[in-house]
Amino acid sequence: MKSEHFIGCGSGYRESSTVIFGAPFDGTASYRPGARFAPAAVRGESYSIESYSPYQGKDLADEKIFDAGDLELCFGNTERALGQIEAFAGKILSDGKIFAMIGGEHLVTLGAVRAAAAKYPELCLVHFDAHADMRDDYMGEKLSHATVMRRCHEVLGEGRIFQFGIRSGERGEFEFSERHQFIEKFGFSGLESAMAGIADRPVYFTLDLDVLDPADFPGTGTPEAGGARFGELLEAVFEVSKSNVVGFDMTELSPPLDPSGRSVCLACKLLREILLKKGR
């Protein structure tokens, strides 16, 4: 029987230190939509994995995690949808909790980053992705999954975004990141030293699942050959999780694009590991 909440995350809001919520929005998807279905799919299919992690020797059933379900987002007004995400994430942070947001396309990150930056002015953003997402506009539109990191740059300022696994983008996107932020193409080299440089500053971690190779993760709207394998990504996630993570998201899973279901299962397992490892 499928659970109404992510496996092992049935605690109440008041007692929980972490809150999961879904942001089912893919209103700016430029290639293949379907990411709006990811939060419900991840929650519904989480019964296929165990709540216990043999990687960490921990069990979600022993944690205090509340699953708030999916936000009812406005699909006809992108800025309004982002405002809804910002307000909900801001409430969680104001209550002294950490949030884990399940997208949705990558633009949903902007709403959550706005909330986290308002709470934590020294916020840094760690970004795993196949794509730079640093365009100033996409076909004349400022709010797009292809521009989300550029909008986050405008919120956070210089030198606060650390990008890893990037292997696709316009020339200008790479040049912008090299001038104004930190970018590591193709993999996770330099991640440990970058995290050491961030030190105790608050961290927002955004994981676009297309950082994975399509051989492992075909269920995404913009697959890009040459990505990370699951084990490599898991090691990198554990490295980020040693830091002062105050918010996290997982985006760009599109369940309809992978009839085998293995992409959803991978996302469930990865979310379990992050929920057990995040923070200090």
C-alpha positions as CSV (number, residue, x, y, z in Angstrom):
1,M,0.0,0.0,0.0
2,K,1.4,3.4,-1.0
3,S,2.0,5.9,1.7
4,E,0.5,9.4,1.8
5,H,3.9,10.7,3.0
6,F,7.5,9.9,2.1
7,I,8.5,6.7,3.7
8,G,9.5,7.1,7.4
9,C,8.5,10.8,7.4
10,G,5.2,10.7,9.3
11,S,6.1,12.9,12.3
12,G,4.0,16.0,13.1
13,Y,5.0,19.5,12.2
14,R,5.7,20.8,15.7
15,E,8.0,18.0,16.7
16,S,9.9,17.9,13.4
17,S,13.3,19.5,12.6
18,T,12.9,19.0,8.8
19,V,9.8,19.6,6.6
20,I,9.3,18.1,3.2
21,F,7.1,19.8,0.6
22,G,6.4,19.4,-3.1
23,A,6.5,22.2,-5.6
24,P,4.7,20.7,-8.7
25,F,5.5,23.3,-11.3
26,D,6.9,23.0,-14.8
27,G,5.3,26.0,-16.4
28,T,8.5,27.2,-18.2
29,A,9.8,23.7,-19.4
30,S,11.4,24.4,-22.7
31,Y,11.8,20.8,-24.0
32,R,9.9,18.0,-22.4
33,P,7.5,18.8,-19.5
34,G,6.3,16.5,-16.8
35,A,8.3,17.5,-13.7
36,R,5.1,18.7,-12.1
37,F,4.3,15.1,-11.4
38,A,7.5,14.3,-9.6
39,P,6.6,15.2,-6.0
40,A,3.6,12.9,-5.9
41,A,5.5,10.2,-7.7
42,V,8.4,10.3,-5.3
43,R,6.1,10.2,-2.3
44,G,3.9,7.5,-3.7
45,E,6.8,5.2,-4.9
46,S,8.9,5.6,-1.7
47,Y,7.3,2.4,-0.5
48,S,9.6,0.6,-2.9
49,I,12.7,1.4,-0.8
50,E,13.5,0.8,2.9
51,S,13.5,3.6,5.4
52,Y,16.8,2.2,6.6
53,S,20.0,3.3,5.0
54,P,22.8,0.7,4.9
55,Y,25.1,3.5,3.6
56,Q,24.8,5.4,6.9
57,G,23.4,2.9,9.4
58,K,20.4,5.2,10.1
59,D,16.7,4.9,9.7
60,L,14.2,7.6,8.7
61,A,11.8,6.1,11.2
62,D,14.1,7.3,13.9
63,E,14.1,10.9,12.6
64,K,11.5,13.7,13.2
65,I,10.5,14.7,9.6
66,F,7.2,16.1,8.5
67,D,5.8,15.7,5.0
68,A,3.6,18.7,4.2
69,G,2.4,17.4,0.9
70,D,2.4,19.4,-2.3
71,L,1.7,23.1,-2.6
72,E,-1.2,24.2,-4.9
73,L,0.8,26.4,-7.2
74,C,-0.6,28.9,-9.7
75,F,0.3,27.6,-13.2
76,G,-0.9,30.7,-15.0
77,N,1.3,33.2,-13.2
78,T,5.0,32.2,-12.7
79,E,5.8,35.0,-10.3
80,R,2.8,34.2,-8.1
81,A,3.9,30.5,-8.0
82,L,7.4,31.6,-6.9
83,G,5.8,33.8,-4.3
84,Q,3.8,30.9,-2.9
85,I,7.0,28.8,-2.6
86,E,8.9,31.7,-1.0
87,A,6.1,32.2,1.6
88,F,5.9,28.5,2.5
89,A,9.7,28.1,2.7
90,G,10.0,31.3,4.7
91,K,7.4,30.0,7.3
92,I,9.4,26.8,7.8
93,L,12.6,28.7,8.3
94,S,11.0,31.2,10.7
95,D,9.9,28.2,12.8
96,G,13.6,27.2,13.1
97,K,13.3,24.2,10.8
98,I,15.1,23.0,7.6
99,F,13.1,22.3,4.5
100,A,13.5,19.8,1.7
101,M,11.6,20.8,-1.5
102,I,10.8,18.3,-4.2
103,G,10.3,20.0,-7.6
104,G,9.1,20.6,-10.2
105,E,11.3,22.2,-12.8
106,H,14.4,24.1,-11.6
107,L,12.9,27.5,-11.5
108,V,11.1,26.6,-8.3
109,T,14.6,27.0,-6.6
110,L,14.3,30.8,-7.0
111,G,11.4,31.1,-4.6
112,A,13.1,29.0,-2.0
113,V,16.4,30.8,-2.3
114,R,14.6,34.2,-1.9
115,A,13.2,32.9,1.4
116,A,16.5,31.4,2.6
117,A,18.4,34.6,1.7
118,A,16.0,36.7,3.6
119,K,16.5,34.6,6.7
120,Y,20.3,34.1,6.2
121,P,22.0,37.1,4.6
122,E,25.3,35.3,4.3
123,L,23.7,32.4,2.3
124,C,25.8,30.4,-0.2
125,L,24.3,28.2,-2.9
126,V,25.7,24.9,-4.0
127,H,24.4,23.9,-7.4
128,F,24.7,20.4,-9.0
129,D,23.4,20.3,-12.5
130,A,24.1,19.4,-16.2
131,H,23.2,22.9,-17.2
132,A,24.6,26.3,-16.2
133,D,21.2,28.0,-16.0
134,M,22.9,31.3,-16.2
135,R,21.2,32.9,-19.2
136,D,19.9,36.4,-18.5
137,D,16.8,35.5,-20.5
138,Y,15.4,32.6,-22.5
139,M,13.5,33.6,-25.6
140,G,12.9,37.0,-23.9
141,E,11.7,35.6,-20.7
142,K,13.5,36.4,-17.4
143,L,11.8,33.7,-15.4
144,S,12.8,30.3,-16.8
145,H,14.4,27.1,-15.7
146,A,17.2,28.2,-18.0
147,T,17.7,31.5,-16.1
148,V,17.2,30.4,-12.5
149,M,20.9,30.6,-11.5
150,R,21.2,34.1,-13.0
151,R,18.2,35.2,-10.9
152,C,19.7,33.6,-7.8
153,H,22.9,35.5,-8.6
154,E,20.9,38.7,-8.4
155,V,19.6,37.7,-5.0
156,L,22.9,36.5,-3.5
157,G,25.6,38.6,-5.2
158,E,29.2,37.8,-6.2
159,G,31.0,34.6,-5.3
160,R,28.1,32.9,-3.5
161,I,27.1,30.3,-6.1
162,F,29.2,27.1,-6.4
163,Q,28.3,25.1,-9.5
164,F,29.4,21.5,-10.2
165,G,28.8,18.9,-12.9
166,I,28.0,21.6,-15.5
167,R,28.4,20.3,-19.1
168,S,25.9,22.3,-21.1
169,G,25.2,26.0,-21.7
170,E,25.8,28.9,-24.0
171,R,29.3,30.4,-24.1
172,G,28.2,33.5,-22.3
173,E,26.8,31.4,-19.4
174,F,30.2,29.8,-18.7
175,E,32.0,33.1,-19.1
176,F,29.5,34.7,-16.6
177,S,30.0,32.0,-14.0
178,E,33.8,32.0,-14.4
179,R,33.8,35.8,-13.8
180,H,31.2,36.1,-11.0
181,Q,30.8,32.7,-9.3
182,F,32.6,29.3,-9.1
183,I,32.0,26.7,-11.7
184,E,33.5,23.2,-12.0
185,K,32.7,21.7,-15.4
186,F,31.8,18.0,-15.9
187,G,32.3,16.7,-12.3
188,F,32.9,17.4,-8.6
189,S,36.6,18.2,-8.5
190,G,37.3,20.9,-6.0
191,L,34.1,20.3,-4.1
192,E,35.9,19.5,-0.8
193,S,38.0,22.7,-1.0
194,A,35.0,24.8,-2.0
195,M,33.0,23.5,1.0
196,A,36.0,24.2,3.3
197,G,36.0,27.8,2.0
198,I,32.3,28.2,2.7
199,A,33.0,27.0,6.3
200,D,30.1,27.6,8.7
201,R,28.1,30.0,6.5
202,P,24.5,28.8,5.8
203,V,24.2,26.7,2.6
204,Y,21.3,26.2,0.3
205,F,21.8,23.0,-1.8
206,T,20.0,22.6,-5.1
207,L,20.2,19.3,-6.9
208,D,19.0,19.2,-10.5
209,L,18.8,15.5,-11.1
210,D,19.9,15.8,-14.8
211,V,23.5,16.1,-13.3
212,L,23.2,12.3,-13.5
213,D,24.0,10.5,-16.7
214,P,20.9,9.6,-18.7
215,A,22.0,5.9,-18.5
216,D,21.2,6.1,-14.8
217,F,18.5,8.7,-15.0
218,P,16.5,8.9,-18.2
219,G,13.4,10.5,-16.6
220,T,14.3,14.1,-17.0
221,G,13.2,16.8,-19.4
222,T,16.6,17.8,-20.8
223,P,18.9,14.8,-20.6
224,E,22.6,15.5,-21.2
225,A,25.1,12.8,-22.0
226,G,28.3,12.5,-19.9
227,G,26.9,12.9,-16.4
228,A,27.7,11.5,-13.0
229,R,26.9,8.0,-11.9
230,F,24.8,7.4,-8.8
231,G,27.7,6.4,-6.5
232,E,29.7,9.4,-7.6
233,L,26.8,11.8,-7.0
234,L,26.1,10.2,-3.6
235,E,29.6,10.8,-2.4
236,A,29.4,14.5,-3.5
237,V,26.0,14.9,-1.8
238,F,27.6,13.5,1.5
239,E,30.3,16.1,1.2
240,V,27.9,19.0,0.8
241,S,25.8,17.6,3.7
242,K,28.7,18.1,6.1
243,S,28.1,21.8,5.9
244,N,25.4,24.1,7.5
245,V,22.6,23.2,5.1
246,V,19.5,25.3,5.9
247,G,17.4,24.3,2.8
248,F,17.6,21.8,0.0
249,D,15.8,21.0,-3.2
250,M,15.7,18.2,-5.8
251,T,14.4,19.1,-9.2
252,E,13.8,18.1,-12.8
253,L,12.6,14.5,-12.3
254,S,9.9,13.9,-15.0
255,P,8.2,10.5,-14.2
256,P,6.3,10.2,-17.5
257,L,9.5,10.2,-19.5
258,D,10.8,7.0,-17.8
259,P,8.1,4.2,-18.1
260,S,10.5,1.8,-16.4
261,G,10.2,3.8,-13.2
262,R,13.9,3.5,-12.3
263,S,14.4,7.3,-12.3
264,V,11.7,7.7,-9.6
265,C,13.2,4.9,-7.5
266,L,16.7,6.5,-7.8
267,A,15.3,9.9,-6.7
268,C,13.6,8.2,-3.7
269,K,16.8,6.6,-2.6
270,L,18.8,9.8,-3.0
271,L,16.2,11.8,-1.0
272,R,16.4,9.2,1.8
273,E,20.2,9.6,2.0
274,I,20.0,13.4,2.0
275,L,17.4,13.5,4.7
276,L,19.5,11.3,6.9
277,K,22.8,13.1,6.2
278,K,21.8,16.8,5.9
279,G,23.1,19.3,8.4
280,R,25.4,18.7,11.3
